[in-house]
């Protein structure tokens, strides 16, 4: 849910390319989740306030819990959250966790997460990179769109292929078959 929430912030900031990078370093017992975008970015004033749960740029409510909850989850598992942003260039949010920490929330179904993001935002390009130690796979919707040409990426058959592709590659890089 943290990933979906942060990606929604990127979408609201006008991003056309969103990168989701998950790095599972089993040897050093670290899990890192990074979300980068090419959206509007934040000025220094906003960047200083973004971790405050009583700050939001939304006009429909007075609280913004996504970043503070993500930070709390990281800190409660021996990690931290860093945010880098520059106006006109975009934002990068990186959370690290002690991978084996008993309170670390599960990553969840990344295949379902990617399907939801692609299906509901076909105009946005997503680059999903997942590493487990030295094994890695990449899903880049720009490549898929280029291959598909006139077939929409939100086509149910394409979404089904993406789901299977993510599931199969996650098994492969995690040592499963």
Backbone as CSV, one residue per row, in Angstrom:
resi,resn,N_x,N_y,N_z,CA_x,CA_y,CA_z,C_x,C_y,C_z
1,UNK,0.825,-1.198,0.000,0.000,0.000,0.000,0.868,1.261,0.000
2,UNK,2.032,1.196,0.660,2.913,2.363,0.659,3.328,2.717,-0.764
3,UNK,3.653,1.695,-1.551,4.084,1.936,-2.923,2.967,2.613,-3.710
4,UNK,1.756,2.100,-3.605,0.635,2.696,-4.327,0.412,4.148,-3.906
5,UNK,0.537,4.411,-2.618,0.313,5.766,-2.123,1.371,6.737,-2.646
6,UNK,2.628,6.335,-2.606,3.694,7.209,-3.087,3.589,7.394,-4.599
7,UNK,3.255,6.334,-5.326,3.067,6.459,-6.774,1.919,7.418,-7.071
8,UNK,0.868,7.373,-6.281,-0.247,8.313,-6.490,0.225,9.756,-6.313
9,UNK,1.118,9.988,-5.356,1.694,11.326,-5.197,2.435,11.731,-6.475
10,UNK,3.178,10.788,-7.049,3.905,11.063,-8.290,2.949,11.404,-9.422
11,UNK,1.874,10.666,-9.514,0.867,10.921,-10.551,0.266,12.306,-10.351
12,UNK,-0.059,12.635,-9.109,-0.625,13.957,-8.803,0.363,15.082,-9.112
13,UNK,1.664,14.771,-9.093,2.698,15.765,-9.400,2.977,15.848,-10.898
14,UNK,2.174,15.166,-11.711,2.294,15.265,-13.154,3.375,14.402,-13.771
15,UNK,3.823,13.376,-13.075,4.868,12.504,-13.606,4.383,11.750,-14.837
16,UNK,5.288,11.601,-15.792,5.003,10.784,-16.973,5.833,9.505,-16.960
17,UNK,6.846,9.470,-16.100,7.675,8.287,-15.907,7.862,8.081,-14.411
18,UNK,7.502,6.888,-13.945,7.644,6.543,-12.530,8.443,5.259,-12.440
19,UNK,9.517,5.317,-11.655,10.371,4.147,-11.444,10.114,3.585,-10.057
20,UNK,9.927,2.283,-9.990,9.760,1.565,-8.724,10.922,0.581,-8.649
21,UNK,11.774,0.775,-7.660,12.969,-0.060,-7.534,12.941,-0.742,-6.171
22,UNK,12.941,-2.049,-6.195,12.975,-2.829,-4.954,14.270,-3.623,-4.968
23,UNK,15.029,-3.459,-3.900,16.320,-4.124,-3.788,16.333,-4.927,-2.492
24,UNK,16.375,-6.254,-2.637,16.425,-7.154,-1.481,17.855,-7.685,-1.358
25,UNK,18.578,-7.147,-0.395,19.961,-7.546,-0.154,19.964,-8.518,1.024
26,UNK,19.870,-9.805,0.701,19.778,-10.831,1.748,21.055,-10.909,2.572
27,UNK,22.208,-10.766,1.925,23.489,-10.869,2.620,23.621,-9.803,3.710
28,UNK,23.232,-8.573,3.391,23.344,-7.476,4.350,22.045,-7.208,5.108
29,UNK,21.018,-8.039,4.848,19.738,-7.963,5.551,19.054,-6.594,5.412
30,UNK,19.056,-6.080,4.169,18.454,-4.774,3.904,17.449,-4.898,2.762
31,UNK,16.306,-4.284,2.943,15.306,-4.145,1.892,15.175,-2.656,1.614
32,UNK,15.304,-2.284,0.353,15.157,-0.885,-0.033,14.049,-0.771,-1.072
33,UNK,13.178,0.193,-0.860,12.124,0.505,-1.822,12.318,1.957,-2.221
34,UNK,12.482,2.173,-3.512,12.672,3.532,-4.009,11.662,3.810,-5.104
35,UNK,11.073,4.994,-5.046,10.134,5.438,-6.066,10.626,6.788,-6.566
36,UNK,10.896,6.852,-7.870,11.391,8.075,-8.497,10.392,8.515,-9.553
37,UNK,10.272,9.815,-9.718,9.394,10.321,-10.775,10.006,11.538,-11.444
38,UNK,9.445,11.888,-12.579,9.861,13.088,-13.296,8.779,14.165,-13.200
39,UNK,8.060,14.184,-12.092,6.989,15.156,-11.887,7.515,16.546,-11.574
40,UNK,6.645,17.379,-11.027,6.975,18.786,-10.759,8.099,18.977,-9.751
41,UNK,8.269,18.010,-8.853,9.265,18.179,-7.805,8.754,19.110,-6.721
42,UNK,9.540,19.239,-5.665,9.147,20.071,-4.530,10.220,21.113,-4.254
43,UNK,9.766,22.295,-3.823,10.723,23.304,-3.393,11.208,22.959,-1.981
44,UNK,12.204,23.683,-1.512,12.806,23.400,-0.202,11.779,23.477,0.927
45,UNK,10.882,24.435,0.864,9.870,24.612,1.910,8.945,23.396,1.998
46,UNK,8.466,22.948,0.855,7.579,21.783,0.812,8.332,20.535,1.245
47,UNK,9.563,20.401,0.791,10.385,19.232,1.131,10.579,19.109,2.641
48,UNK,10.706,20.232,3.325,10.880,20.217,4.784,9.605,19.787,5.507
49,UNK,8.450,20.020,4.887,7.166,19.732,5.543,6.559,18.393,5.166
50,UNK,7.055,17.741,4.116,6.379,16.581,3.534,6.269,15.395,4.497
51,UNK,7.127,15.298,5.492,7.058,14.195,6.451,6.104,14.490,7.614
52,UNK,5.560,15.685,7.642,4.608,16.083,8.686,3.215,15.576,8.309
53,UNK,2.586,14.739,9.179,1.266,14.198,8.827,0.170,15.264,8.724
54,UNK,0.424,16.449,9.259,-0.587,17.505,9.196,-0.323,18.482,8.064
55,UNK,0.495,18.038,7.107,0.766,18.836,5.915,0.317,18.038,4.698
56,UNK,-0.359,18.698,3.805,-0.720,18.108,2.523,-0.908,19.219,1.509
57,UNK,-0.670,18.921,0.262,-0.945,19.894,-0.793,-2.361,19.700,-1.332
58,UNK,-3.025,18.650,-0.881,-4.395,18.382,-1.335,-5.362,19.355,-0.678
59,UNK,-6.389,19.720,-1.398,-7.391,20.640,-0.860,-8.608,19.895,-0.323
60,UNK,-8.673,18.587,-0.533,-9.847,17.811,-0.116,-9.753,17.315,1.318
61,UNK,-8.549,17.428,1.924,-8.401,17.031,3.317,-7.218,17.774,3.926
62,UNK,-7.121,17.723,5.246,-6.104,18.507,5.935,-4.906,17.703,6.389
63,UNK,-4.871,16.420,6.089,-3.737,15.584,6.485,-3.185,14.858,5.273
64,UNK,-1.903,14.532,5.353,-1.239,13.761,4.311,-0.439,12.667,4.983
65,UNK,-0.979,11.480,5.047,-0.367,10.410,5.841,0.554,9.478,5.069
66,UNK,0.555,9.522,3.755,1.326,8.561,2.970,2.808,8.540,3.301
67,UNK,3.471,9.676,3.183,4.915,9.739,3.454,5.203,9.496,4.933
68,UNK,4.477,10.135,5.866,4.760,9.866,7.281,4.570,8.397,7.679
69,UNK,3.561,7.732,7.138,3.357,6.316,7.464,4.454,5.439,6.863
70,UNK,4.898,5.770,5.664,5.993,5.036,5.033,7.271,5.207,5.861
71,UNK,7.510,6.428,6.309,8.684,6.689,7.144,8.597,5.932,8.464
72,UNK,7.425,5.939,9.076,7.246,5.228,10.347,7.470,3.726,10.177
73,UNK,6.970,3.171,9.091,7.174,1.742,8.833,8.663,1.433,8.713
74,UNK,9.402,2.283,8.008,10.843,2.062,7.847,11.565,2.189,9.187
75,UNK,11.270,3.243,9.923,11.948,3.468,11.208,11.642,2.361,12.209
76,UNK,10.414,1.864,12.203,10.047,0.815,13.170,10.723,-0.515,12.848
77,UNK,11.346,-0.590,11.679,12.057,-1.808,11.280,13.551,-1.547,11.119
78,UNK,14.052,-0.580,11.865,15.478,-0.299,11.864,15.993,0.401,10.627
79,UNK,15.116,1.016,9.874,15.521,1.684,8.639,15.289,3.173,8.696
80,UNK,15.170,3.763,7.519,14.954,5.202,7.418,14.304,5.527,6.083
81,UNK,13.871,6.764,5.961,13.278,7.243,4.713,13.972,8.537,4.316
82,UNK,14.394,8.613,3.066,15.028,9.812,2.531,14.233,10.293,1.332
83,UNK,14.144,11.605,1.206,13.446,12.217,0.074,14.381,13.220,-0.581
84,UNK,14.479,13.114,-1.901,15.256,14.049,-2.694,14.314,14.614,-3.750
85,UNK,14.325,15.919,-3.910,13.424,16.509,-4.884,13.996,17.822,-5.394
86,UNK,13.685,18.107,-6.647,14.100,19.361,-7.248,12.966,19.836,-8.148
87,UNK,12.603,21.081,-7.980,11.521,21.652,-8.777,11.848,21.493,-10.260
88,UNK,10.873,21.000,-11.000,11.012,20.823,-12.436,11.731,19.547,-12.850
89,UNK,12.262,18.797,-11.891,13.000,17.575,-12.226,12.383,16.314,-11.647
90,UNK,11.677,16.435,-10.537,11.036,15.266,-9.962,11.462,14.976,-8.542
91,UNK,11.027,13.817,-8.061,11.226,13.433,-6.669,11.647,11.975,-6.593
92,UNK,12.454,11.675,-5.588,12.864,10.303,-5.293,12.654,10.077,-3.808
93,UNK,11.918,9.027,-3.482,11.694,8.635,-2.092,12.278,7.250,-1.918
94,UNK,13.166,7.107,-0.933,13.829,5.829,-0.692,13.645,5.436,0.768
95,UNK,13.046,4.269,0.971,12.879,3.719,2.318,13.714,2.462,2.432
96,UNK,14.413,2.345,3.549,15.180,1.122,3.798,14.665,0.477,5.072
97,UNK,14.733,-0.840,5.099,14.232,-1.642,6.208,15.260,-2.715,6.538
98,UNK,15.312,-3.136,7.809,16.029,-4.363,8.117,15.138,-5.470,7.561
99,UNK,15.649,-6.175,6.585,14.841,-7.142,5.821,14.200,-8.206,6.704
100,UNK,14.943,-8.713,7.688,14.435,-9.802,8.527,13.673,-9.323,9.763
101,UNK,13.500,-8.009,9.894,12.827,-7.477,11.086,11.413,-8.047,11.188
102,UNK,11.065,-8.485,12.374,9.762,-9.145,12.576,8.582,-8.233,12.260
103,UNK,8.761,-6.928,12.403,7.674,-5.982,12.156,7.647,-5.427,10.728
104,UNK,8.579,-5.878,9.884,8.594,-5.354,8.514,7.364,-5.830,7.768
105,UNK,6.605,-4.880,7.229,5.429,-5.307,6.455,5.866,-6.032,5.182
106,UNK,5.085,-6.993,4.738,5.438,-7.699,3.496,5.341,-6.749,2.305
107,UNK,6.089,-7.046,1.281,6.035,-6.232,0.065,4.654,-6.352,-0.574
108,UNK,4.054,-7.492,-0.461,2.748,-7.709,-1.074,2.906,-8.218,-2.499
109,UNK,1.828,-8.248,-3.214,1.826,-8.764,-4.581,2.237,-7.663,-5.558
110,UNK,3.485,-7.702,-5.990,3.945,-6.694,-6.946,3.317,-6.901,-8.323
111,UNK,2.931,-8.124,-8.640,2.256,-8.328,-9.927,0.903,-7.611,-9.916
112,UNK,0.153,-7.735,-8.832,-1.133,-7.037,-8.731,-0.937,-5.520,-8.670
113,UNK,0.110,-5.082,-7.969,0.400,-3.651,-7.885,0.679,-3.089,-9.273
114,UNK,1.509,-3.769,-10.036,1.853,-3.265,-11.367,0.651,-3.297,-12.309
115,UNK,-0.160,-4.338,-12.210,-1.370,-4.410,-13.047,-2.296,-3.239,-12.742
116,UNK,-2.505,-2.975,-11.466,-3.374,-1.859,-11.069,-2.834,-0.536,-11.606
117,UNK,-1.539,-0.320,-11.449,-0.948,0.941,-11.905,-1.046,1.094,-13.419
118,UNK,-0.714,0.051,-14.148,-0.730,0.116,-15.617,-2.161,0.238,-16.134
119,UNK,-3.081,-0.532,-15.569,-4.467,-0.517,-16.050,-5.143,0.830,-15.814
120,UNK,-4.840,1.454,-14.685,-5.524,2.710,-14.357,-4.778,3.949,-14.840
121,UNK,-3.546,3.765,-15.299,-2.735,4.892,-15.770,-1.978,4.517,-17.047
122,UNK,-2.683,4.113,-18.099,-1.988,3.623,-19.297,-1.132,4.689,-19.983
123,UNK,-1.398,5.957,-19.710,-0.631,7.036,-20.332,0.716,7.279,-19.640
124,UNK,0.900,6.705,-18.469,2.132,6.885,-17.709,3.060,5.700,-17.984
125,UNK,4.341,5.999,-18.070,5.339,4.951,-18.247,5.862,4.528,-16.884
126,UNK,5.957,3.219,-16.685,6.462,2.658,-15.433,7.695,1.820,-15.715
127,UNK,8.682,1.996,-14.882,9.880,1.166,-14.919,9.976,0.505,-13.554
128,UNK,9.757,-0.796,-13.544,9.804,-1.569,-12.294,11.040,-2.444,-12.336
129,UNK,11.925,-2.223,-11.395,13.169,-2.978,-11.297,13.173,-3.670,-9.935
130,UNK,13.421,-4.972,-9.941,13.424,-5.739,-8.690,14.701,-6.573,-8.642
131,UNK,15.462,-6.369,-7.570,16.702,-7.116,-7.383,16.609,-7.963,-6.127
132,UNK,17.118,-9.176,-6.207,17.333,-10.022,-5.035,18.791,-10.451,-5.132
133,UNK,19.606,-9.869,-4.271,21.060,-10.051,-4.326,21.565,-9.704,-5.727
134,UNK,22.166,-10.642,-6.428,22.724,-10.341,-7.756,21.759,-10.641,-8.897
135,UNK,20.551,-11.062,-8.576,19.557,-11.371,-9.605,18.608,-10.186,-9.771
136,UNK,18.255,-9.898,-11.016,17.417,-8.729,-11.271,16.506,-8.982,-12.473
137,UNK,15.344,-8.355,-12.416,14.529,-8.293,-13.620,13.921,-6.906,-13.723
138,UNK,13.549,-6.543,-14.940,13.027,-5.208,-15.212,11.767,-5.320,-16.050
139,UNK,10.779,-4.555,-15.673,9.569,-4.382,-16.472,9.534,-2.914,-16.872
140,UNK,9.553,-2.649,-18.149,9.546,-1.281,-18.660,8.363,-1.147,-19.609
141,UNK,7.356,-0.390,-19.209,6.148,-0.284,-20.039,6.424,0.452,-21.349
142,UNK,7.496,1.232,-21.421,7.841,1.883,-22.692,8.178,0.834,-23.747
143,UNK,8.924,-0.189,-23.341,9.268,-1.264,-24.278,8.024,-2.042,-24.704
144,UNK,7.143,-2.297,-23.737,5.915,-3.034,-24.042,5.052,-2.234,-25.008
145,UNK,4.881,-0.945,-24.742,4.070,-0.090,-25.609,4.654,-0.033,-27.018
146,UNK,5.971,0.034,-27.105,6.629,0.067,-28.405,6.365,-1.221,-29.182
147,UNK,6.417,-2.355,-28.493,6.159,-3.644,-29.134,4.697,-3.770,-29.548
148,UNK,3.806,-3.295,-28.697,2.369,-3.418,-28.954,1.888,-2.523,-30.093
149,UNK,2.527,-1.417,-30.304,2.162,-0.403,-31.286,0.733,0.064,-31.084
150,UNK,-0.253,-0.469,-31.815,-1.627,0.030,-31.749,-2.492,-0.657,-30.685
151,UNK,-1.976,-1.686,-30.047,-2.746,-2.384,-29.015,-2.538,-1.644,-27.690
152,UNK,-3.604,-1.243,-27.021,-3.438,-0.518,-25.760,-2.831,-1.405,-24.669
153,UNK,-1.965,-0.812,-23.866,-1.321,-1.565,-22.784,-2.346,-1.997,-21.739
154,UNK,-3.474,-1.324,-21.703,-4.536,-1.676,-20.750,-5.440,-2.798,-21.259
155,UNK,-5.135,-3.350,-22.422,-5.883,-4.487,-22.951,-5.789,-5.641,-21.954
156,UNK,-6.908,-6.300,-21.622,-6.876,-7.378,-20.626,-5.869,-8.489,-20.921
157,UNK,-5.672,-8.820,-22.188,-4.694,-9.860,-22.520,-3.269,-9.392,-22.226
158,UNK,-2.999,-8.121,-22.471,-1.681,-7.557,-22.188,-1.466,-7.512,-20.669
159,UNK,-2.480,-7.093,-19.939,-2.377,-7.043,-18.474,-2.142,-8.437,-17.896
160,UNK,-2.802,-9.421,-18.471,-2.598,-10.799,-18.014,-1.162,-11.243,-18.276
161,UNK,-0.628,-10.866,-19.428,0.767,-11.197,-19.743,1.718,-10.508,-18.756
162,UNK,1.462,-9.231,-18.457,2.315,-8.490,-17.514,2.295,-9.168,-16.149
163,UNK,1.113,-9.560,-15.704,0.986,-10.224,-14.402,1.824,-11.501,-14.360
164,UNK,1.696,-12.315,-15.380,2.452,-13.567,-15.448,3.954,-13.292,-15.551
165,UNK,4.324,-12.302,-16.342,5.734,-11.934,-16.503,6.347,-11.541,-15.158
166,UNK,5.655,-10.704,-14.407,6.169,-10.265,-13.100,6.248,-11.453,-12.142
167,UNK,5.183,-12.240,-12.062,5.173,-13.392,-11.148,6.300,-14.375,-11.470
168,UNK,6.451,-14.707,-12.756,7.485,-15.677,-13.153,8.883,-15.147,-12.864
169,UNK,9.124,-13.880,-13.145,10.449,-13.317,-12.917,10.757,-13.139,-11.451
170,UNK,9.760,-12.822,-10.634,9.998,-12.735,-9.186,10.381,-14.107,-8.623
171,UNK,9.714,-15.138,-9.090,10.084,-16.503,-8.657,11.508,-16.826,-9.068
172,UNK,11.835,-16.480,-10.294,13.163,-16.811,-10.820,14.275,-16.090,-10.054
173,UNK,14.130,-14.798,-9.784,15.210,-14.079,-9.096,15.270,-14.402,-7.617
174,UNK,14.184,-14.958,-7.087,14.160,-15.335,-5.671,14.642,-16.754,-5.441
175,UNK,15.033,-17.425,-6.497,15.540,-18.795,-6.359,14.491,-19.854,-6.570
176,UNK,13.245,-19.465,-6.763,12.190,-20.450,-7.062,12.168,-20.742,-8.547
177,UNK,11.417,-21.741,-8.922,11.348,-22.083,-10.353,9.956,-21.882,-10.871
